[in-house]
């Protein structure tokens, strides 16, 4: 388990970006590992939960974004993001580094997409994205919409119960506590970067799903999986996050 403070204590790491990630809607789908093999960066291998390979469609709010942990980005500090991701691991000096690989990330800010592609080689696209989050009593409703052509797609979830820190060894812990990012590069290499945050409280969901045709963004095979009922779904509260500078791995 890693926290922002623990990550900050590693003096050899330099913060590239800080922000608050809030109201994360996380829909998780079982997938055939063969569909992901072409996306797995060199030096990593697929990570599974109880033998199940998962992809997650995630929508969340990016707030108070600052470069190098200090410099605000004019007109680009608050925005929404939707990403499709899966999970990998890498052994390094006896440490089991559990990480995330993004198949596609979408944001409404052109400069954000450009910087992410330039610095990390991530697969960012700029499209209109919007959100709606409401809280009534203990119930939270959150949705993220993005426009592809003339059609709006929608990711949504309705919470139930009260939020809590995921139990040790739970699926919710597996999904939320991958603290590394891996990005395949055009030359066949891979960039590894650290992401630091405290454990997130999560709500279970009474209903969740995806609407709209996402084939143009994710391809027909993955879009077909997103039309199924999720393997699991929850809403995570979020927290301040630090994203560190990346480094090539061998």
C-alpha positions as CSV (number, residue, x, y, z in Angstrom):
1,X,0.0,0.0,0.0
2,X,1.5,3.3,-1.0
3,X,0.6,6.9,-0.1
4,X,1.5,10.3,-1.5
5,X,3.7,10.9,1.5
6,X,5.6,7.6,1.0
7,X,6.2,8.4,-2.7
8,X,7.3,11.9,-1.9
9,X,10.0,10.5,0.4
10,X,11.8,9.0,-2.5
11,X,14.2,11.8,-3.3
12,X,15.3,10.3,-6.6
13,X,11.9,10.7,-8.1
14,X,10.7,14.0,-9.5
15,X,7.1,15.0,-9.6
16,X,5.9,15.8,-13.1
17,X,2.2,16.5,-12.3
18,X,0.0,16.9,-9.2
19,X,-3.8,16.9,-9.2
20,X,-6.9,15.8,-7.4
21,X,-8.6,12.7,-9.0
22,X,-12.3,12.6,-7.8
23,X,-15.5,10.7,-8.3
24,X,-14.0,7.8,-10.2
25,X,-16.6,5.5,-11.9
26,X,-14.8,2.2,-12.5
27,X,-16.5,-0.5,-14.6
28,X,-14.5,-3.7,-14.9
29,X,-15.0,-6.4,-17.6
30,X,-13.5,-9.9,-18.0
31,X,-11.6,-10.2,-21.2
32,X,-9.8,-12.9,-23.1
33,X,-6.0,-12.3,-22.6
34,X,-5.4,-12.8,-26.3
35,X,-7.2,-9.4,-27.0
36,X,-4.6,-7.6,-24.9
37,X,-1.4,-9.2,-25.9
38,X,-0.6,-6.6,-28.6
39,X,-0.9,-3.9,-26.0
40,X,1.4,-5.3,-23.3
41,X,4.6,-3.2,-23.1
42,X,7.9,-5.0,-23.2
43,X,9.3,-5.8,-19.8
44,X,5.8,-6.4,-18.3
45,X,3.3,-9.2,-18.1
46,X,-0.5,-9.3,-17.7
47,X,-1.7,-9.1,-14.1
48,X,-4.9,-11.0,-13.1
49,X,-7.3,-11.2,-10.2
50,X,-8.1,-14.7,-9.1
51,X,-7.0,-15.8,-12.6
52,X,-9.3,-13.4,-14.4
53,X,-8.0,-10.8,-16.8
54,X,-9.8,-7.5,-16.6
55,X,-10.1,-4.2,-18.5
56,X,-11.6,-1.2,-16.8
57,X,-13.5,1.8,-18.3
58,X,-12.9,4.7,-15.9
59,X,-14.3,8.2,-15.8
60,X,-13.2,10.8,-13.3
61,X,-12.6,14.5,-12.5
62,X,-9.1,16.0,-12.9
63,X,-9.0,19.1,-10.5
64,X,-6.3,21.6,-9.4
65,X,-3.8,20.2,-11.9
66,X,-0.2,21.6,-11.6
67,X,3.0,20.9,-13.4
68,X,5.9,19.8,-11.3
69,X,3.6,20.0,-8.3
70,X,3.6,23.8,-8.2
71,X,2.8,25.5,-11.6
72,X,-0.9,25.9,-12.4
73,X,-1.8,25.3,-16.1
74,X,-4.0,28.3,-17.2
75,X,-7.4,27.1,-18.4
76,X,-6.3,23.5,-18.0
77,X,-6.5,22.8,-14.3
78,X,-9.9,21.3,-14.2
79,X,-11.3,18.8,-16.7
80,X,-12.7,15.3,-17.1
81,X,-11.1,12.2,-18.4
82,X,-12.3,8.8,-19.6
83,X,-9.9,5.9,-20.1
84,X,-9.8,2.3,-21.0
85,X,-7.1,0.4,-19.2
86,X,-5.8,-3.0,-18.1
87,X,-3.3,-4.3,-15.5
88,X,0.2,-5.6,-15.7
89,X,3.1,-6.4,-13.3
90,X,6.9,-6.1,-13.5
91,X,9.5,-7.6,-11.2
92,X,12.3,-5.1,-10.4
93,X,15.0,-5.7,-7.8
94,X,12.8,-8.1,-5.8
95,X,9.8,-5.7,-5.9
96,X,6.5,-6.7,-7.6
97,X,5.4,-3.5,-9.3
98,X,1.7,-3.6,-10.2
99,X,0.8,-1.2,-13.0
100,X,-1.7,0.1,-15.4
101,X,-1.6,0.2,-19.2
102,X,-3.9,2.6,-21.0
103,X,-5.5,1.5,-24.3
104,X,-7.0,4.9,-24.9
105,X,-7.4,8.1,-22.8
106,X,-9.7,10.9,-23.8
107,X,-9.9,14.5,-22.4
108,X,-11.5,17.7,-23.6
109,X,-8.3,19.8,-23.5
110,X,-6.0,19.7,-26.5
111,X,-2.9,20.8,-24.6
112,X,-3.3,18.0,-22.0
113,X,-3.5,15.4,-24.7
114,X,-0.5,16.9,-26.5
115,X,1.7,16.9,-23.3
116,X,0.8,13.4,-22.3
117,X,1.6,12.1,-25.8
118,X,4.9,14.0,-25.8
119,X,6.2,13.2,-22.3
120,X,4.9,9.6,-21.8
121,X,3.9,8.4,-25.2
122,X,0.4,7.8,-23.9
123,X,-2.6,7.3,-26.3
124,X,-4.5,10.5,-25.6
125,X,-7.2,11.9,-27.8
126,X,-9.1,15.2,-27.5
127,X,-12.9,15.0,-27.6
128,X,-15.7,16.8,-25.8
129,X,-16.2,15.3,-22.3
130,X,-18.6,16.3,-19.6
131,X,-19.8,15.0,-16.2
132,X,-22.7,15.0,-13.7
133,X,-22.2,14.0,-10.1
134,X,-25.0,14.2,-7.5
135,X,-25.2,13.2,-3.9
136,X,-28.5,12.6,-2.1
137,X,-28.1,11.3,1.4
138,X,-25.7,8.3,1.2
139,X,-26.4,7.8,-2.5
140,X,-24.1,9.1,-5.2
141,X,-24.8,9.2,-8.9
142,X,-22.0,9.9,-11.3
143,X,-21.8,9.9,-15.1
144,X,-19.3,10.9,-17.7
145,X,-20.3,11.5,-21.3
146,X,-18.0,11.9,-24.4
147,X,-18.9,12.8,-28.0
148,X,-17.7,10.7,-30.9
149,X,-18.8,12.3,-34.1
150,X,-22.4,13.4,-33.5
151,X,-23.2,10.8,-30.8
152,X,-22.7,11.1,-27.1
153,X,-21.5,8.0,-25.2
154,X,-22.2,7.6,-21.5
155,X,-20.5,5.8,-18.6
156,X,-22.6,5.9,-15.4
157,X,-23.0,4.3,-11.9
158,X,-25.4,4.6,-8.9
159,X,-23.9,3.9,-5.5
160,X,-25.4,2.0,-2.6
161,X,-24.5,1.8,1.0
162,X,-21.6,3.8,2.6
163,X,-18.1,4.1,1.3
164,X,-15.2,2.3,2.9
165,X,-11.5,1.4,2.3
166,X,-11.3,-1.8,0.2
167,X,-10.6,-5.0,2.2
168,X,-7.2,-6.5,1.9
169,X,-7.1,-8.9,-1.1
170,X,-10.4,-7.6,-2.6
171,X,-11.1,-6.9,-6.2
172,X,-11.6,-3.2,-5.3
173,X,-8.1,-3.1,-3.8
174,X,-6.7,-4.8,-6.9
175,X,-8.3,-2.2,-9.2
176,X,-7.5,0.9,-7.3
177,X,-4.0,0.1,-5.9
178,X,-1.9,-0.3,-9.0
179,X,0.8,2.4,-8.4
180,X,2.7,2.3,-11.7
181,X,2.0,3.3,-15.2
182,X,3.6,1.6,-18.3
183,X,3.5,3.0,-21.8
184,X,4.7,1.2,-24.9
185,X,6.8,3.3,-27.2
186,X,6.9,3.3,-31.0
187,X,10.4,1.9,-31.0
188,X,9.4,-1.1,-29.0
189,X,10.6,0.2,-25.7
190,X,8.6,1.0,-22.6
191,X,8.4,4.0,-20.2
192,X,7.6,3.3,-16.5
193,X,6.3,6.0,-14.2
194,X,5.2,6.1,-10.6
195,X,1.7,7.3,-9.4
196,X,1.3,8.1,-5.7
197,X,-2.0,8.4,-3.8
198,X,-3.6,7.3,-0.5
199,X,-6.0,4.3,-0.6
200,X,-9.4,5.4,-1.9
201,X,-12.8,4.8,-0.2
202,X,-15.2,3.1,-2.6
203,X,-19.0,2.7,-2.9
204,X,-20.5,-0.5,-4.2
205,X,-23.1,0.1,-7.0
206,X,-26.7,-0.6,-7.5
207,X,-26.5,0.0,-11.2
208,X,-23.8,0.8,-13.7
209,X,-23.2,0.6,-17.4
210,X,-22.0,2.1,-20.7
211,X,-24.2,3.4,-23.5
212,X,-23.3,4.4,-27.1
213,X,-21.2,3.0,-29.9
214,X,-17.5,3.1,-28.9
215,X,-16.1,1.0,-31.8
216,X,-14.4,4.0,-33.4
217,X,-12.4,4.6,-30.2
218,X,-11.6,1.0,-29.0
219,X,-12.2,-1.3,-31.9
220,X,-15.1,-3.7,-32.4
221,X,-13.8,-6.4,-30.1
222,X,-13.3,-4.3,-27.1
223,X,-16.4,-2.2,-27.8
224,X,-18.4,-5.4,-27.8
225,X,-17.1,-6.3,-24.4
226,X,-18.2,-2.9,-23.0
227,X,-21.8,-3.7,-24.2
228,X,-21.9,-6.6,-21.7
229,X,-22.9,-6.4,-18.1
230,X,-19.7,-5.4,-16.1
231,X,-17.9,-8.1,-14.1
232,X,-17.9,-5.6,-11.3
233,X,-18.4,-1.8,-10.8
234,X,-17.9,0.7,-8.1
235,X,-17.4,4.4,-7.5
236,X,-14.1,5.5,-5.8
237,X,-13.9,8.8,-3.9
238,X,-10.4,9.7,-5.1
239,X,-7.7,11.8,-3.5
240,X,-4.7,14.1,-4.3
241,X,-2.4,12.3,-6.7
242,X,1.3,12.7,-7.7
243,X,2.5,11.5,-11.1
244,X,6.2,11.2,-11.4
245,X,8.6,11.6,-14.3
246,X,8.9,8.5,-16.4
247,X,12.0,6.4,-17.2
248,X,12.7,3.9,-19.9
249,X,13.0,0.3,-18.7
250,X,15.2,-2.4,-20.2
